[in-house]
Amino acid sequence: MKVVKQMVPLLAAIIILLLLFRIWVPSFLTPENMLNLTQQISVNTILALGMTLVILVGGIDLSVGAMVALVGTTTVYCLTALSGDTQDPFMLLTAILAGLGVASLFGIFHGIAAAKTAMPPFIITLASMLIARGCALRFNSGLPMPIKDEQTWFLAIGNGRLFDVVPYPVVIMLSLFLLMALLLHRTRFGQHVYALGGNREAALYTGIPIVRVEITVYLLCSLMAGVAGMIHTSQLYSAEPGSGEMFELTAIAAVVVGGTSFTGGRGTMFGTMLGAVIIGILDKGLNQAGVHYSLQYIVKGAVILVAVYLDVRRNR
Amino acid sequence: MNKALRFLISSSLLLLFVPLLGGCNDSSAPGTGSDPAQAEGNTAPPGRLFGASFQTLNNPFFVDLGNGLQKELAAHGDELIILDAQFNSLKQKNDLSDLILKDVAGIFVNPVNWEGLKGSLLEAQRKNVPIIIVDAPVKESDEELIVCTVASDNVRAGQLAAEALAKVNPKAKLVVLHLSVNKACIDRVAGFKETLQNYPEMEILDVQEAKGTTEGARPVMRDLIGRYPDLNAVFAINDPNALGVISALDSANKLDDVTIVTVDGSQAGIKAIQAGKLHSTSAQFPKEIGKIAAEKMLAHLNGEPVEKDVKVRVELITAENAEQHLEAD
């Protein structure tokens, strides 16, 4: 019940925003526009779900944006090299596993480095952000790599719809949300995550396997970035080595607007989901209301400030 | 009491945005300038709404292009929303679907990734929203999904730059600063290299990526000066790039030894020519591109046929004709 109470201000904010934009954009609340909203927030939400875990243990992962690009280029490279002009479910799976495999390597490295060394996660992931971006740019001399039209299955990940209604990115986002929420709120691992973020020393003395938990957390975050990368790449019909810049910051914004404490130990997956929805509504609403692009920056910045201020205030 | 207070504070703070949003909605919704045409538009009966999505608005070229579009549309009583994709293809895709779902009468797109636009084009086609591509082309296989492309004759712009350089420095040892994700820039460099074949004594020492921005060009140029001591000319693919080159050469005290040619014709570029820092720029006419694109859109909506590939003139600006291209502030 406590969790539900904490969500009241966020839900209220969402309803108010929706009603506000309904005033300026009469078609704003149509089912189609709302469905489109959920599709637009899917990449950011998936990134934010992973980021929530990392921030809960008191860390940060700046590399997720670059990871989106690297996973995209790796997957498309393998897909093109393996299957050429034909489709083969086995080759598609191999290409996707190659992409996710690269992401896992980075994630495991982040976890080990964060748990076993005194290097701050900010610096570790800043470094691997650059490394991952560089690796992505190694493909095709840094130019976008188009996906062949024949690869209809891979293109369906980002552009297809389940039963011709719900876009696949939304299906993937909701499944991952359920999975992560169960993991965080209903398992021992979840308890360990909160314990680790709340008080590291205490967690160590109560016998929590700190290293294993931390590695798992960073691994999950990178894997989420991997999935987001697949969707992103599929949606763009090409892998762009330069894409995903600043994605980490939008994901962090969703996490903190959703009420997760930046110092760790407090926050929920549901909050993050709502945070991502708020940022998505703002993006879409301001666009459709015809607000000048310069003011969009200002409004978004102000909303983040207000949301986090209120959150900090009530938890003082 | 705590909960109620929280709720009140959060809702009232959010409500504070109402006048702010409302205010900007009236005054600047359609874009960038405050032309008189727009004020007149307010008294005219409400017209159609159009949308535009540019890869960046951090370049005067696109601000001018947007103004050209808006002025022509406003003259017909229509309105325009301009969105900034910030070089982010995903944002551009989302922006475009927002415009499509808002039922705009037509959309002008300047693609971030000229090969990655297909999803948005298909979505627009399903909703019968016509799309005109401005400034840079899209993949040939996507051309059936658009009304037409309106862009500068970029190959010609590259040729003009090469001819201008050959005139003052026929034995130039030069470097090219490229933005190779952009088709317009690819065409400029292709035109440049094509003309260079007529001048066998000119030599390209290196081609480097410089992001098409001033900040991007400066460090790249500094490196190149160090690596090629006999370098004496530069072809930069746009004015912002050329300004970065000028700044790098200036700080190395080498500006007098190097001839710089570029493509753009921005006011900053023309001023650099007058100051003797830049040799020439093959001027594009962004306002004209905008105006023509708007005309083609309106013609298409009236059911008139429109040619697929519309090329807008380019013109060489050097110290001789710089004055006449300088706009009064």
Interface residues (C-beta under 8 A of the other chain):
Chain A: K5 V8 P9 A12 A13 I16 L17 L20 W24 V25 S27 T30 E32 N33 N36 Q39 Q40 V43 S141 G142 L143 P144 P146 D149 G158 N159 H232 Q235 L236 Y237 S238 E240 G242 S243 E245 M246 D283 K284 L286 N287 Q288 A289 G290 V291 H292 Y293 L295 V299 A302 V303 V306 L310 R314
Chain B: N2 K3 R6 F7 I9 S10 S11 L13 L14 L15 F17 V18 L20 L21 G22 C24 N25 S28 A29 P30 G31 L49 L57 E79 I81 I82 L83 D84 F87 N88 S89 L90 K93 N94 D95 S97 D98 L99 L101 K102 D103 N113 E115 G116 L117 K118 G119 K139 S141 S180 V181 E209
